[in-house]
Amino acid sequence: MPVTPMKRSATSQSTTGINKKNVNTPKRSRGKSEVRSVELMDCPAKNLRFSKKRDEGKALQQSLQPPVLRNETAAPEPALQFSQLYQLQREKILGSGQFGTVFSAVHRHSRREVAVKMIAKDRFSKKSSAVETLKSEVAILQAVDFQGIIKLESMFETKDKIFVVMEKMNGDMLELILSQASGRLNERSAKFLIMQILRALRYLHSRGIAHCDLKPENVLLSDFKSNFPQTKLCDFGYARFIGETQFRKTIVGTPAYLAPEVLKKKGYNKSLDMWSVGVIVYVTLSGTFPFNENEEITDQIQNAEFMFPSNPWREIGREAIDLIQQLLKVQIEERLNIDECIAHQWLRDPQTYYDLFCLEKRLGLEKRYLTSDSEDLIWGPQLHAMGLLKNGQIHFIEETSTEHPLPLLENTKTVDMSEV
């Protein structure tokens, strides 16, 4: 079966690609609209259950209630007005989705850059479910707090628009893949990015949340030019709150990354994210989709009909192929769960652990989220053998090249293992 070259998808609803240059810039508003902040209020939510831990589940369930956008009758405080707090840069379009366009903006006082999703309210009248989807995304982003997940800062509402302010990243994983001369990433880079995705996904799954639309476009990067950037998951418009044994049937996600059970409408749980991870690994390493979009993709997915052509798979390790095969299983019970995936042999190597450790140190985080003290002990002997651990101290550098099997030790800094 021929493979399909990678291309950027326009929205979560379609696999037909668009170029960012083709995105039309919305017209400027002629009038000056009154802006009020959106007050987020709790309201009853339907079909939200959490069965793993009752006490924690109830608290989390309440925090995940879709918010109500309440209009204020009184004039808003000047400090709460969007136009006074942020300068929208309409010429800098970061992306476009099912609700609206994402622009770059600058906080007027701190000069800090942010990303602003500008949503036209008239879209809601055409899509009755759009409001609930937006509320769900906002509620989930408010409830989560993890380094590997994009942060929601605030929301503002005008007469005809809603502004969602989020932290700004610089590029996404698909852009990184397409920017390579080979159209794909090497295994070292792929492991580094995939492990970050999995850590964020484990955080979500442990809280009963399924992302439901995992794909390279929804994996943002801290620095597009870096060989080893931090990643953050974004676009939670299709995210669902799903318990350990619960199933949902609503069709969600992007066709090329959809799990068979979603297409069959037989019900799905958090395992649908693991299928998407399998597709992402395939795409990252080969630069192609496992399923041919020029043929009936639904049948291919439902039967897990995919191949590993010699070009480029002869250059890729068997362990990577095994991981993909274990994730792209039609039967949910046969598919790897998040913990099994993280523990897979392809991802368990000292080089990947070292790269993640160095990222945490470059970020200067108070709390580690990709590595841990206990894992330091596990990898210690191998790091020592590689010359990266001496007398209980681990060496790291500010940036490394993906072309080197091991990072160069010149210009390294030293971290005392007893302090991390």
Secondary structure, 3 states (H helix, E strand, C coil): CCCEECCCECCCCCCCECCHHHCCCCCCCCCCCCCEECEEECCCCCCCCCCCCHHHHHHHHHHCCCCEEECCCCCCCHHHCHHHHEEEEEEEEEEECCCEEEEEEEECCCCCEEEEEEEECHHHHHCCCHHHHHHHHHHHHHHCCCCCECCEEEEEECCCEEEEEEECCCCEHHHHHHHCCCCCCCHHHHHHHHHHHHHHHHHHHHCCEECCCCCHHHEEECCCCCCCCCEEECCCCCCEECCCCCCECCCCCCHHHCCHHHHHCCCECCHHHHHHHHHHHHHHHHCEECCCCCCCHHHHHHCCCCCCCHHHHCCCCHHHHHHHHHHCCCCHHHCCCHHHHHCCCCCCCHHHHHHHHHHHHHHCCCCCCCCCHHHHHHHHHHHHHCCCEECCEEEEECCCCCCCCCCCCCCEEEEEHHHC
